[in-house]
Amino acid sequence: MSTTDSPKTDTQFSVFLANKPGVLCQVVRELARNKINILAMSMMDATEHGVLRLVAENGDNARQALGRLDLPMTETTVVTATLPNRPGALADVVERLDAAHIKVHYAYCTIGARHGKALGIFKVSNVAKAVRVLSERKPRRVWEGGNIRASDRLRRR
């Protein structure tokens, strides 16, 4: 069984928002008014502005709606992968990308994908290769139970 179901590319919109009340509301209200379903989103802030990253169900409609707001925006091709909602699912994906020498620039996940799964969004160094690697059938990784920190056991004493 594959770790992911049908990894594919999607358009991610990065909208640069002034860091003041009501701006995010304006964006999501416009998407709602146009019946655009947000599949995943991430909001990061800085002192003067925030960056809203989102993937919508219909990228063309989202592009039109966001364009009407006249906010600074960029588009990026990202890899979206449906993951089982279980411990280690994200590790499976990242390990496979790492083994193929594909750098993950950033990632975020959402739960609530079809059939109780999670949706992972990955900005990677090689999109086509990442889709190919994640599409390959691989056995489910067996959790080895090792800790990231070798000295974890010592700290508990």
N, CA and C of each residue as an Amber inpcrd file, in Angstrom:
protein
   471
   0.8450000  -1.1910000   0.0000000   0.0000000   0.0000000   0.0000000
   0.8800000   1.2400000   0.0000000   0.5630000   2.2120000  -0.8070000
   1.3280000   3.4450000  -0.9050000   1.0520000   4.3200000   0.3180000
   2.0620000   5.0960000   0.7110000   1.8920000   6.0340000   1.8130000
   0.8750000   7.1080000   1.4490000   0.8860000   7.5160000   0.2090000
  -0.0040000   8.5800000  -0.2100000  -0.9500000   8.0750000  -1.2840000
  -2.1060000   8.7090000  -1.3910000  -3.0450000   8.4180000  -2.4630000
  -2.9080000   9.5090000  -3.5080000  -2.5110000   9.1420000  -4.6860000
  -2.4400000  10.0410000  -5.8380000  -1.8160000  11.3980000  -5.5470000
  -0.5170000  11.4330000  -5.2540000   0.1150000  12.7400000  -5.1040000
   0.0090000  13.4900000  -6.4310000  -0.1670000  14.7850000  -6.3540000
  -0.3170000  15.5780000  -7.5660000   0.2010000  16.9800000  -7.3170000
   0.2250000  17.7560000  -8.3620000   0.6110000  19.1500000  -8.2040000
  -0.6490000  20.0000000  -8.0780000  -0.4970000  21.0930000  -7.3810000
  -1.5840000  22.0450000  -7.1960000  -0.9880000  23.4330000  -7.1790000
  -1.8370000  24.4190000  -7.3290000  -1.3970000  25.8090000  -7.2260000
  -1.6310000  26.2910000  -5.8120000  -0.5750000  26.8240000  -5.2250000
  -0.6830000  27.4520000  -3.9090000  -0.6220000  28.9550000  -4.1190000
  -1.5200000  29.6610000  -3.4890000  -1.5330000  31.1170000  -3.5550000
  -0.9200000  31.6530000  -2.2670000   0.0380000  32.5410000  -2.3980000
   0.6100000  33.2370000  -1.2520000   0.1440000  34.6810000  -1.3430000
  -0.6750000  35.0730000  -0.3830000  -1.2590000  36.4130000  -0.3780000
  -0.6020000  37.1880000   0.7620000  -0.0710000  38.3480000   0.4340000
   0.6380000  39.1670000   1.4150000  -0.3410000  40.1760000   1.9980000
  -0.5470000  40.0620000   3.3050000  -1.5770000  40.8420000   3.9820000
  -0.9720000  41.8220000   4.9730000  -1.5290000  43.0120000   5.0110000
  -1.1430000  43.9630000   6.0520000  -1.4970000  43.3510000   7.3940000
  -0.6580000  43.5520000   8.3680000  -0.8600000  42.9610000   9.6910000
  -1.7730000  43.8680000  10.5190000  -3.0590000  43.8730000  10.1410000
  -4.0420000  44.6750000  10.8740000  -5.3880000  43.9610000  10.8400000
  -6.2660000  44.2770000  11.7740000  -7.5540000  43.5870000  11.8740000
  -8.3870000  43.6970000  10.5920000  -9.0720000  42.6230000  10.2720000
 -10.0230000  42.6260000   9.1720000  -9.4850000  42.1970000   7.8190000
  -8.1750000  42.1760000   7.6430000  -7.6170000  41.8770000   6.3300000
  -7.8120000  40.3960000   5.9760000  -7.5010000  39.4970000   6.8930000
  -7.7260000  38.0690000   6.6420000  -9.2140000  37.8140000   6.4170000
 -10.0390000  38.4540000   7.1980000 -11.4940000  38.2990000   7.0570000
 -11.9430000  38.6850000   5.6490000 -11.3900000  39.7470000   5.1230000
 -11.7320000  40.1970000   3.7710000 -11.4050000  39.1150000   2.7400000
 -10.2730000  38.4510000   2.8850000  -9.8470000  37.4270000   1.9270000
 -10.7480000  36.2030000   2.0020000 -10.9490000  35.6740000   3.2020000
 -11.7430000  34.4460000   3.3140000 -13.2170000  34.7070000   3.0180000
 -13.6740000  35.9110000   3.3030000 -15.0540000  36.2670000   2.9670000
 -15.2430000  36.2820000   1.4480000 -14.2530000  36.8050000   0.7150000
 -14.3450000  36.8290000  -0.7520000 -14.3270000  35.4150000  -1.3220000
 -13.5090000  34.5480000  -0.7570000 -13.4830000  33.1590000  -1.2090000
 -14.8280000  32.4770000  -0.9150000 -15.3740000  32.7190000   0.2610000
 -16.6690000  32.1370000   0.6230000 -17.7800000  32.6570000  -0.2840000
 -17.7650000  33.9510000  -0.5550000 -18.7770000  34.5590000  -1.4130000
 -18.7710000  33.9170000  -2.8110000 -17.6050000  33.4830000  -3.2420000
 -17.4640000  32.8500000  -4.5590000 -17.5270000  31.3270000  -4.4900000
 -17.9300000  30.8070000  -3.3300000 -18.0970000  29.3620000  -3.1140000
 -16.8260000  28.5710000  -3.4270000 -15.6880000  29.1180000  -2.9820000
 -14.3950000  28.4760000  -3.1880000 -13.9950000  27.7660000  -1.9050000
 -13.8140000  26.4630000  -2.0090000 -13.4500000  25.6470000  -0.8580000
 -11.9340000  25.6690000  -0.6720000 -11.5020000  26.0180000   0.5260000
 -10.0780000  26.0030000   0.8650000  -9.7300000  24.5990000   1.3290000
  -8.7790000  23.9600000   0.6350000  -8.3500000  22.6130000   1.0140000
  -7.3280000  22.6490000   2.1440000  -6.4420000  23.6390000   2.1090000
  -5.4180000  23.7730000   3.1460000  -4.9660000  25.2210000   3.1780000
  -4.5910000  25.6680000   4.3560000  -4.0550000  27.0230000   4.4670000
  -3.0920000  27.1260000   5.6380000  -2.2190000  28.0920000   5.5240000
  -1.2420000  28.3870000   6.5610000  -1.1170000  29.9020000   6.6230000
  -1.0480000  30.4400000   7.8230000  -0.8920000  31.8840000   7.9870000
   0.3220000  32.1310000   8.8490000   1.2530000  32.9130000   8.3290000
   2.4530000  33.2720000   9.0920000   2.5040000  34.7850000   9.1980000
   3.0020000  35.2580000  10.3150000   3.0490000  36.6970000  10.4700000
   4.4640000  37.2030000  10.6450000   4.6150000  38.4600000  10.3340000
   5.8350000  39.2120000  10.5860000   5.3680000  40.5250000  11.2010000
   6.2740000  41.4070000  11.4880000   5.9080000  42.6510000  12.1510000
   4.9410000  43.4830000  11.3210000   5.2190000  43.6360000  10.0390000
   4.4170000  44.5270000   9.2140000   3.3940000  43.8290000   8.3250000
   3.5970000  42.5350000   8.0350000   2.6720000  41.8430000   7.1520000
   2.6080000  40.3610000   7.4970000   1.5860000  39.7240000   6.9790000
   1.4470000  38.2830000   7.1210000   1.4230000  37.6480000   5.7460000
   1.7200000  36.3710000   5.7040000   1.6480000  35.6420000   4.4400000
   0.6300000  34.5230000   4.6210000  -0.4270000  34.5960000   3.8380000
  -1.4520000  33.5650000   3.8190000  -1.1460000  32.6520000   2.6440000
  -0.8740000  31.3920000   2.9340000  -0.6600000  30.4060000   1.8730000
  -1.8820000  29.5070000   1.8580000  -2.4510000  29.3030000   0.6680000
  -3.6210000  28.4420000   0.6020000  -3.6710000  27.6810000  -0.7120000
  -4.2870000  26.5120000  -0.6310000  -4.5970000  25.6900000  -1.7900000
  -6.1100000  25.5450000  -1.7970000  -6.7040000  25.8570000  -2.9330000
  -8.1650000  25.8160000  -3.0580000  -8.5830000  24.6680000  -3.9610000
  -9.8240000  24.2710000  -3.8020000 -10.3630000  23.1810000  -4.6110000
 -10.3570000  23.5260000  -6.1010000 -10.6340000  24.7720000  -6.4320000
 -10.6300000  25.2120000  -7.8210000  -9.6810000  26.4010000  -7.9430000
  -8.4690000  26.1230000  -8.4110000  -7.4330000  27.1540000  -8.4900000
  -7.7830000  28.3150000  -9.3990000  -8.4360000  28.0380000 -10.5260000
  -8.7930000  29.1150000 -11.4530000  -9.7910000  30.0820000 -10.8190000
 -10.8020000  29.5380000 -10.1520000 -11.7840000  30.4080000  -9.4800000
 -11.1420000  31.1750000  -8.3300000 -10.2540000  30.5130000  -7.5960000
  -9.5640000  31.1880000  -6.4910000  -8.7050000  32.3300000  -7.0240000
  -8.0170000  32.1100000  -8.1210000  -7.1740000  33.1430000  -8.7310000
  -8.0110000  34.3730000  -9.0840000  -9.1720000  34.1510000  -9.6740000
 -10.0500000  35.2680000 -10.0500000 -10.5500000  36.0180000  -8.8150000
 -11.0000000  35.2850000  -7.8180000 -11.5260000  35.9240000  -6.6000000
 -10.4360000  36.6990000  -5.8720000  -9.2640000  36.0870000  -5.7180000
  -8.1640000  36.7710000  -5.0320000  -7.6820000  37.9720000  -5.8380000
  -7.7020000  37.8600000  -7.1510000  -7.2840000  38.9660000  -8.0070000
  -8.1570000  40.1980000  -7.8330000  -9.4430000  39.9830000  -7.5720000
 -10.3640000  41.1120000  -7.3740000 -10.0390000  41.9020000  -6.1040000
  -9.3260000  41.2960000  -5.1760000  -8.9970000  41.9820000  -3.9170000
  -7.8180000  42.9400000  -4.0690000  -7.1030000  42.8360000  -5.1680000
  -5.9650000  43.7160000  -5.4630000  -4.9230000  43.7130000  -4.3340000
  -4.6000000  42.5010000  -3.8590000  -3.5600000  42.3310000  -2.8460000
  -2.3340000  41.7070000  -3.4990000  -1.1380000  42.0140000  -2.9940000
   0.0520000  41.3550000  -3.5470000  -0.0680000  39.8430000  -3.3680000
   0.2070000  39.1060000  -4.4460000   0.0060000  37.6590000  -4.4110000
   0.9840000  36.9900000  -5.3700000   1.4230000  35.7970000  -4.9880000
   2.2180000  34.9730000  -5.8960000   1.5770000  33.5930000  -5.9790000
   1.9380000  32.8640000  -7.0230000   1.4790000  31.4910000  -7.1950000
   2.6970000  30.5860000  -7.2440000   2.5690000  29.4340000  -6.6190000
   3.6450000  28.4520000  -6.5690000   3.0500000  27.0790000  -6.8200000
   3.7910000  26.2530000  -7.5490000   3.3570000  24.8740000  -7.7340000
   3.8510000  24.0620000  -6.5410000   2.9370000  23.3730000  -5.9030000
   3.2610000  22.5370000  -4.7480000   2.7780000  21.1140000  -5.0160000
   3.2700000  20.1830000  -4.2250000   2.8240000  18.8020000  -4.2830000
   1.8050000  18.6060000  -3.1700000   0.6520000  18.0550000  -3.5120000
  -0.3380000  17.7080000  -2.4950000  -0.4350000  16.1890000  -2.4380000
  -0.4620000  15.6800000  -1.2390000  -0.5160000  14.2290000  -1.0440000
  -1.4930000  13.9140000   0.0820000  -2.3670000  12.9700000  -0.1820000
  -3.2970000  12.5050000   0.8440000  -2.5870000  11.4640000   1.6860000
  -2.5990000  11.6700000   2.9910000  -1.8630000  10.8050000   3.9180000
  -2.8340000  10.1030000   4.8540000  -2.4980000   8.8830000   5.2550000
  -3.3050000   8.2640000   6.3030000  -3.1490000   9.0780000   7.5850000
  -4.1970000   9.2350000   8.3340000  -4.1490000   9.9990000   9.5780000
  -3.6660000   9.0670000  10.6880000  -2.3400000   8.8520000  10.7220000
  -1.7280000   7.9540000  11.7060000  -0.3090000   8.4330000  11.9920000
   0.2140000   8.0780000  13.1540000   1.5970000   8.4480000  13.4610000
   2.5560000   7.8640000  12.4280000   3.4880000   8.6670000  11.9790000
   4.5080000   8.2090000  11.0450000   4.1970000   8.4630000   9.5810000
   2.9720000   8.8470000   9.2510000   2.6130000   9.0590000   7.8430000
   3.4370000  10.1890000   7.2310000   3.5830000  11.2810000   7.9480000
   4.3820000  12.3980000   7.4380000   5.8540000  12.0030000   7.3550000
   6.3270000  11.2550000   8.3310000   7.7180000  10.7840000   8.3020000
   7.9660000   9.9290000   7.0660000   7.0040000   9.0780000   6.6910000
   7.1380000   8.2580000   5.4830000   7.3910000   9.1300000   4.2630000
   6.5960000  10.1540000   4.0970000   6.7080000  11.0280000   2.9340000
   8.0530000  11.7470000   2.9230000   8.4020000  12.3530000   4.0390000
   9.6350000  13.1380000   4.0950000  10.8670000  12.2450000   3.9180000
  10.8310000  11.0430000   4.4790000  11.9470000  10.1110000   4.2920000
  12.1080000   9.7160000   2.8330000  10.9970000   9.4900000   2.1540000
  11.0610000   9.1200000   0.7380000  11.6000000  10.2690000  -0.1010000
  11.1860000  11.4840000   0.1960000  11.7050000  12.6400000  -0.5200000
  13.1930000  12.8210000  -0.2400000  13.5780000  12.6490000   1.0150000
  14.9830000  12.7760000   1.3930000  15.8470000  11.7250000   0.6840000
  15.3620000  10.5010000   0.6350000  16.1120000   9.4220000  -0.0230000
  16.3070000   9.7110000  -1.5080000  15.3870000  10.4670000  -2.1140000
  15.4870000  10.8230000  -3.5290000  16.2160000  12.1540000  -3.7210000
  16.7830000  12.6970000  -2.6450000  17.5310000  13.9630000  -2.6740000
  16.6570000  15.1370000  -3.1080000  15.4240000  15.1360000  -2.6210000
  14.4940000  16.2260000  -2.8860000  14.3690000  17.0450000  -1.6110000
  14.7060000  18.3120000  -1.7130000  14.6420000  19.1980000  -0.5550000
  13.2090000  19.6730000  -0.3330000  12.7700000  19.6210000   0.9110000
  11.4610000  20.1640000   1.2870000  11.7110000  21.5690000   1.8360000
  11.2700000  22.5690000   1.0970000  11.4540000  23.9590000   1.5280000
  10.5210000  24.3050000   2.6770000   9.2680000  23.8610000   2.5770000
   8.3200000  23.9760000   3.6820000   7.1690000  23.0320000   3.4100000
   6.4100000  22.7670000   4.4620000   5.2690000  21.8610000   4.3570000
   4.2520000  22.2420000   5.4210000   3.0090000  21.9250000   5.1500000
   1.9590000  22.0440000   6.1480000   0.8990000  20.9990000   5.8380000
   0.1620000  20.6290000   6.8440000  -0.8400000  19.5650000   6.6930000
  -2.1750000  20.0250000   7.2500000  -3.2060000  19.3750000   6.7840000
  -4.5410000  19.6050000   7.2970000  -5.2000000  18.2500000   7.4890000
  -6.0770000  18.1630000   8.4440000  -6.8510000  16.9350000   8.5830000
  -8.2030000  17.1780000   7.9530000  -8.9560000  16.1450000   7.7860000
 -10.2900000  16.3060000   7.2250000 -10.3540000  16.0310000   5.7410000
  -9.2980000  15.4480000   5.1750000  -9.3820000  15.0370000   3.7760000
 -10.3460000  13.8570000   3.6860000 -10.6050000  13.4060000   2.4930000
 -11.5590000  12.3200000   2.3080000 -11.2120000  11.0940000   3.1360000
 -12.2300000  10.4400000   3.6220000 -12.1110000   9.1800000   4.3640000
 -11.2560000   9.3290000   5.6320000 -11.3080000  10.4900000   6.2880000
 -10.6020000  10.6860000   7.5460000  -9.0990000  10.7960000   7.4030000
  -8.6130000  11.1140000   6.2340000  -7.1730000  11.2100000   6.0070000
  -6.7090000  12.6440000   6.1800000  -5.4340000  12.8590000   5.9990000
  -4.8400000  14.1830000   6.0990000  -4.3220000  14.5910000   4.7260000
  -4.2360000  15.8760000   4.4850000  -3.6950000  16.3880000   3.2360000
  -2.3950000  17.1120000   3.5460000  -1.3080000  16.6830000   2.9020000
  -0.0100000  17.3310000   3.0690000   0.2980000  18.2010000   1.8680000
   0.7880000  19.3970000   2.1370000   1.1860000  20.3380000   1.0900000
   2.6970000  20.4980000   1.2120000   3.4170000  20.2790000   0.1140000
   4.8760000  20.2800000   0.1390000   5.4340000  21.1880000  -0.9470000
   6.2200000  22.1780000  -0.5500000   6.9930000  22.9980000  -1.4970000
   8.3540000  22.3360000  -1.5620000   8.6940000  21.7890000  -2.7200000
   9.9060000  20.9810000  -2.8610000  10.7990000  21.5150000  -3.9690000
  12.0310000  21.0340000  -3.9740000  13.0100000  21.4810000  -4.9550000
  12.7610000  20.9240000  -6.3520000  12.1050000  19.7740000  -6.4710000
  11.8400000  19.1740000  -7.7690000  10.4360000  18.5630000  -7.7410000
   9.4720000  19.3100000  -8.2390000   8.0650000  18.9150000  -8.1480000
   7.7860000  17.6210000  -8.9100000   8.2330000  17.5440000 -10.1590000
   7.9420000  16.3600000 -10.9820000   8.5470000  15.1020000 -10.3680000
   9.7680000  15.2070000  -9.8900000  10.4220000  14.0570000  -9.2720000
   9.7090000  13.6590000  -7.9800000   9.2650000  14.6460000  -7.1960000
   8.5600000  14.3590000  -5.9480000   7.2610000  13.6080000  -6.2210000
   6.5100000  14.0300000  -7.2250000   5.2650000  13.3340000  -7.5640000
   5.5720000  11.9050000  -7.9790000   6.6180000  11.7340000  -8.7780000
   7.0040000  10.3920000  -9.2230000   7.4070000   9.5070000  -8.0430000
   8.2350000  10.0260000  -7.1520000   8.7060000   9.2670000  -5.9830000
   7.5390000   8.8880000  -5.0740000   6.6410000   9.8280000  -4.8240000
   5.5140000   9.5640000  -3.9210000   4.4430000   8.6860000  -4.5610000
   4.4590000   8.5760000  -5.8840000   3.4970000   7.7050000  -6.5740000
   3.9180000   6.2460000  -6.5700000   5.2010000   5.9840000  -6.3240000
   5.6990000   4.6080000  -6.3130000   5.0920000   3.8500000  -5.1470000
   4.7100000   2.6270000  -5.3940000   4.1660000   1.7810000  -4.3260000
   5.3040000   1.3450000  -3.4200000   5.1240000   1.5890000  -2.1450000
   6.1150000   1.1960000  -1.1400000   5.3740000   0.5520000   0.0180000
   6.0050000  -0.4040000   0.6780000   5.3550000  -0.9620000   1.8730000
   5.3230000   0.0810000   2.9810000   4.3370000  -0.0510000   3.8440000
   4.2160000   0.8440000   4.9880000   5.4280000   0.6690000   5.8860000
   5.9770000   1.8080000   6.3210000   7.1540000   1.7870000   7.1820000
   6.7810000   1.2080000   8.5370000   7.6340000   0.3530000   9.0610000
   7.4350000  -0.2040000  10.3940000   8.1230000   0.7220000  11.3810000
   7.3660000   1.1700000  12.3690000   7.9220000   2.0820000  13.3740000
   8.9790000   1.3560000  14.1870000  10.1520000   1.9500000  14.2190000
  11.2720000   1.3180000  14.9040000  11.3570000   1.7160000  16.3650000
  10.5740000   2.6980000  16.7540000  10.5190000   3.0850000  18.1530000
  11.7170000   3.8700000  18.6500000  12.6250000   4.2350000  17.7820000
  13.7980000   4.9960000  18.2000000  13.4540000   6.4430000  18.4600000
  14.2280000   7.0670000  19.3190000  14.0180000   8.4720000  19.6260000
  14.9280000   9.3230000  18.7710000  14.4750000  10.5150000  18.4800000
  15.3220000  11.4540000  17.7630000  16.4760000  11.8740000  18.6600000
  16.1850000  12.0830000  19.9110000  17.2200000  12.4700000  20.8670000
  17.7800000  11.2200000  21.5300000  19.0330000  10.9700000  21.3260000
  19.6600000   9.7830000  21.9010000  19.7060000   9.8660000  23.4220000
  19.7270000  11.0660000  23.9470000  19.8740000  11.2130000  25.3980000
  18.5340000  11.3860000  26.1130000  17.4130000  11.1110000  25.4540000
  16.0870000  11.2340000  26.0710000  15.9850000  10.4660000  27.3850000
  16.4650000   9.2620000  27.3880000  16.3610000   8.4060000  28.5620000
  17.1210000   9.0110000  29.7330000  18.2640000   9.6280000  29.4600000
  19.0620000  10.2290000  30.5180000  18.3720000  11.4370000  31.1290000
  17.6450000  12.2100000  30.3250000  16.9740000  13.4170000  30.8250000
  15.8450000  13.1030000  31.7790000  15.2390000  11.9490000  31.6730000
  14.1020000  11.6140000  32.5180000  14.5130000  11.2640000  33.9300000
  15.7420000  10.9990000  34.1550000  16.1870000  10.5900000  35.5060000
  16.2770000  11.7190000  36.4540000
